[in-house]
Amino acid sequence: MRASLFRWAAIAVVALGALLAGPNRALHAQAADDPLVALKARAQRWESLPPAERLLLCKEIAATGKPEAVDLLGTLALKSADEVSTLRWEINGTKQARYAAKADHKDAEANALTEKEAGLAKSFESAKTLEREFPALWAKLFAAPPTADGARFLARAANQFGQKVLLIDKERWETEWGSVARSKANQRYNTLNTARDAIVQGVARLESAEAVNVIVAEGLKKLTASDQMHARATLVEGLARLKRPESVNALVAVVKDAKELFPVKVAALIGLADLDARDHAADVAAALAEKEWPVVLQAAETLALLDARAQVGDVIKAMEKSDPGSRLREGLDECLSRYTGRRYYGDPKLWRKWWEGGKDAFIASGPLKPGGGDAALPPIGRAEPGAAPGAGAPAAKGPA
């Protein structure tokens, strides 16, 4: 009887062991097929990991190059950012308490706070060391192959981070200035920007027209929601560094898109200047009619960088439509002055008079030296600071 009981007990133990081993074997098999399974398990113990193991974990995640690694590494990056911000505030609070204890001649308390501050400073330095590694980690993760598949990976990553940046940016402006929450939000924002820079570099390494077309089709044209604005701006910036005809065409399409938000259009206009897209000066000039003043001002800056002399009249027209004393008028005036070498202190009437009298000579003349004026143009007078609008000084010989 007793032997029978022992036999059944042994059978039960074996059966239970087999039951428990089944899921474990499946888990091990899954981990062998997908290394991220084990990495996710280690990431759940992040708070208990020493600094060296945290860095090693992040390096292993980045080395996988998998789309799922983007969210995992992003989560750990934000945890690291929060830790840096928290420790910074704790150090400042401990330091103030130590000063107060010394002022009250509480030497024992001051000594204890000194030791606490030293421990916090050590933890802070470890956290900062890890944080300084994230740009390299992002660069490794987003070193996607310069192919269509690599482009899909980068477009997806841009969307993932664009959504996070939007939420954190909103948090930054909704929290009280100088608060712990504001400090954490700023730290998180800066951390995610290092990821954004790596995505831009990844897009800039794409080699084929097919890969660029994927960025356009699955990035710019697919991520059209307003809360995906950061993603589109990131991809636009990457295309601006990719000197291919497809990049120019994509940026021109962004500028001409009536539904596109102004930060993305500004990024595209900057990109067209970087790509020296002189054949599309007319498309840039059309942006001078936009309602958002940053777009108008950047269009003028881009035209100047493209040396689009025939479009100076369009810039003057935009200046005439702007409100006196507005940032737009002041910006357009400064842009015209730096480009032409002339200064009329925000007076569109003087700019118009100069243009009508010297347009042909200006268009035909060679490139200007920065701020050097143009002696070939007939001077029409220079408005002095503080003079009434439209007032000009007597005409002088040489550059105005």
Helices and strands as residue ranges (DSSP letters): H 2-33, H 35-43, G 46-48, H 51-64, H 68-103, H 107-141, H 148-174, H 180-204, H 209-215, I 216-220, G 226-228, H 229-240, H 245-256, H 262-274, G 278-280, H 281-286, G 287-289, H 293-305, G 309-311, H 312-321, H 327-340, H 348-364
